[in-house]
């Protein structure tokens, strides 16, 4: 680009491997990103609206086998190098990329090593990581993750997105940075203080159903006690069961051993691994023993693979 204006400023990082925006934004971990006609994504995170574009055909090289794989139990044992692509974020400066988006997209972690480790002697996982090779677990804001996954209960993704947008439009603060990317006024997730001040009647336009009470009570708990610090704190929140607590732990607290079990993961565990149907306790135990500290990564690959192939 030439003659870059304040609105057009962008930053491109080269040599980005194990990255695919479709895999990342469509694997059920986030709800405020939308694909554009050109294949890029516009989204709202960290109080900003940005466009994400990934070109797999450009870039330098990225390695696998880094000690940052996060397992502690297994290393890839490989120094194979593979070609990376270019990741362009607009609007973004180099400083913003390094301070915000590098961590948000978990770019310091070697997903190649994680996939090698998970796939070792496991043909099911090998197929899953090949199918969702570009998944990365985002480092999301904890409060936004709590709100999003309380809303997600017994819900489908289009409806979850609609509820979140209506909640933000009615009660959130406007997002100004990067707002020119969207053709509408855009708002952030309302604060705990704002939600705690509302009634179920106030939330009626959002069409949350029984989840309205869960959000209000959770917001009041957070205002009184602060944000949860661990799985036990999460489980004490109104309406937060094991599956939602595991989702929040994984996506909002970066507890990568968390293994959320929903209908798709139950199907994987039963149909592909042969565990008793609907025995969530046995499935959780299996995941702990088989995947260990990489349980959250395994869950995302398996979830994406099973949902899309069904």
N, C-alpha and C positions, 0 to 999 in steps of 0.2 A: 504494500500500500504506500502511496505517496501523499504528501500534504495531510498528515494525520491530524485530525481535530481532537478536542477533548473527548468527544463522544466516540471517536473511532479508535482510540488508543487500544492497543492489544499487546499481548506478550505470547511468544511462541517458545515452548520448551521442546528441544529435540531429543531423540533417543529414548522415547518413552515406550516401554515394553509392557506386555501383559495388560493391555488397556483397550477397552471397546466401550464407547458411551452407551450403546444399546444394551449391552450386558449389564453395565453398572446401574443405569437408570431404570431398567425394566425388570430388575430381579426382586422387586418387592421391598427394598430397603428404604426407599425415599418416595415422596409423593408430590414434590413441587418442581419437577422437571418435565418439559414437554418437547417432543421432537419437532423440528422445523422441516419445511419442505425440502431443504437442501441436505437433510440428514444430521445437521448439528442440533444442539439442544440449548434452549433457553431455560434458565432456572433461577430460583431464589434461595440463597444460602448466605449465612454470615452477614445478614443485613444488606446484601447486594443482589442485583440482578445481573447475570452474566450469560454470555453465549459460549458454549463449549464445542470446539471442533477438533476432530482427530483425523489426521491423514496418515494411514498406515503405510503409505508408499514412500514417505520421506524419513529423514532423520539419521542419526548415527547408529551406534550399537549399544546394546545393554546386555549385561551378563546375568547369569543365574548362579546359585550356590552361595549367596551372601549369608553371613551369620545373622542378618536381620530377618530371616524367614520367620522367626518367632516360635519355633517348635520347642527347642530345648531337648528334643528327643531324637531328632533325625535330621540329617543334612543331605542335600541333594547329591553330593559327591561328584558334581559335574561342573566343568569350567566352560561348557559350550556357550558360545556367544551368538546372539541372534539380533537381527536388524530391528531397530526401533522405529517409531513413527513420531510425528510432530503433533503436539497438543497446543492449540491456540485458544486463549481465553480473552474475551472482549467484554467490557473494558477491563484492562488489567495492566499494571506496571510490573516490572521485574521485582520490585520490593513487595508488592501485594502477592505475587505468585509465591515468593519464598516464605512470606509470613503467614499466608492464609491457605492458598490452594494446594501447595505442596503437601501439607499435612491433611487437608480435607480429602484429597484423593489418595492418601496413604502411599505416596510415591517413594518413600524411603524404605519400603518393604519389598523384599524379593519374592514376588508371587510365583515366579518360575520354580524356585526351590520348594515353595509350599505345594505346588501342583505335583512336582516329582515325588515329594514325600507322601502325599495322600494317595497317589496312583500306584505306589509300589505294592506289587502283589494284590492289586484290587482292580479287576477289569471294570467293575461298575463305576468306580470313581474315575478311572481312566477315561471312560466315555463321557462322564459328567464334566470333568475339567476341560476336555477337548471341546465340548459343546459350548461351555461358558467361559472360554479361555480368557476373556477380557474383563471378568468381574474383579472389582476391587471394593473392599468394604470402606465406605465413607466414614469419616470422623465427623459425626453430626452433633449439632447442639443438643444437649441433654433435655432441656425443657421442650424443644420442638419434637424430639423423639418421643417423649412421654405423651404429649398431646396427640401426635400422629398415630401411635400404636394403641392408645385407648380408643380412638375413633375407628381403628382398623378391625376391631373385634366383630366377627360374624358379618363381614363386609367385603365387597369386591373393590378392586383398585379404582375403577372409574368413580364409584360412589364415594370412596375414601377421599379422592382428590377433590370432588365437588364439595364435600362437607368441610374440608380444610380451607378451601378457597372462600366459601361463604362465611366461615368463622373469622377468617382474616379480614375480609371485606367489611364485616359488620363491627368488629371489635379490635382489629389490629392497627398499628401505626403505619403510615405510608412509607414505602421503600423508595428512596430517591435515587441512590446511586445505580446507574445503569437502566433507569426506568424507561429511557427512550427505546430500549429493545422490544418492549411490549406495547401493544396498542390499547392498553387499558391502565387505569390507576391500580397499583399493586400494593398490597399490605403485608406486613409481617405477622408472625404468630403472636396473638395477644399474650401479654405478660401474665404471670400467676396472679398478680394483684388485680388486674382487670377481670380475669375470669372469676376470681374469688368474690368479686363484688356483684356478680350477676345471679339471676334466678333461672330456673328451668324455663320459665315463660320467656325471659329475655332471649334465650338460646333457641326458641322455637323456629325462627326463620332459617336456622342452620340445618334443621331436620336431622338431628342426632339421635332422636329416640331416647332410649334408656341411657345412652352414653352421656347425655347432657349432665345428669346427676354425677356420674363418675368424674367428669372434667371439673365440675364446680368443687366437689369435695376434695379432689386431688389438689386443685389450686389452693384451697384453703389450708390443706396440710402442708404444702410447700411454703406458703406464706408464714406459717407458724413454726415449722421445723427446718426449713431450708430444703434444698434439692437432695434427693436420696443419694446415699454414698455407696450402697452395695445392694445385692440381690434381696436381702432381708428387708431393707428399707423400701425397695420397689414393691415387694409382695404385700407390704402393709398399706399401700395406696388403694383407694377405693376403686374396685372393679378391675384390679390388676391381678390376673392369674398367672400360672407358670409360663404359658406360651408368650404372653405380652411382656412379662418380666424378663424373659430370656431375650426377646427382641430388643427391648430397651437396653439391656446389659450389653448386647452385641453391638448395636448401632450407635448408642448414645454414651456408653461407658467404656467401649473398646475392650470388653471382656471377651476375648476371642476363643475362649473355651465354651462359651454359651452355645447351646444347640436347640434353637426354637423348634418345636414340633407342631406343625399344622397339618392340614389334610393331605397336602402334597408330600410332605416328609413322611407322614404315616404310610402313604402309598409306596414310597421308595423303600421304607424299612420292611414293609410286608411283601410287596411284589418282587423286589429285587434282592433284598437281603434275607428274606424268609422268616422275619420275626412275626410273632403272633399279632394278628390284626387288632389294631386299636389299643395294644398294650403299651401305653406311653412310658410307663416305668421301665419296662424291658428295653424299649428303644433308647431311652436316655442313658441307661446303663451301658448298652452296646456302644453308643456314641462316645461315652467317656473312655471306655476301654480301647476302642479302635482308633479314635481320632485325637484323644487327649486335648492338648492345648490348641489344636487346630480345628476344634469342633465347629466353630462359627464359620470358618472358611469352607469346610466340608458341607455344612448345611446349605450355604448359598449356592454352591455348585450343584448339589443334589436337588434343591428346590427348583432352580432355574431349568435344569435338565428335565425333571419329571413334569413340571407344569407345561413346558413348551412342547414336549413330545406327546402329551396326552390329547 
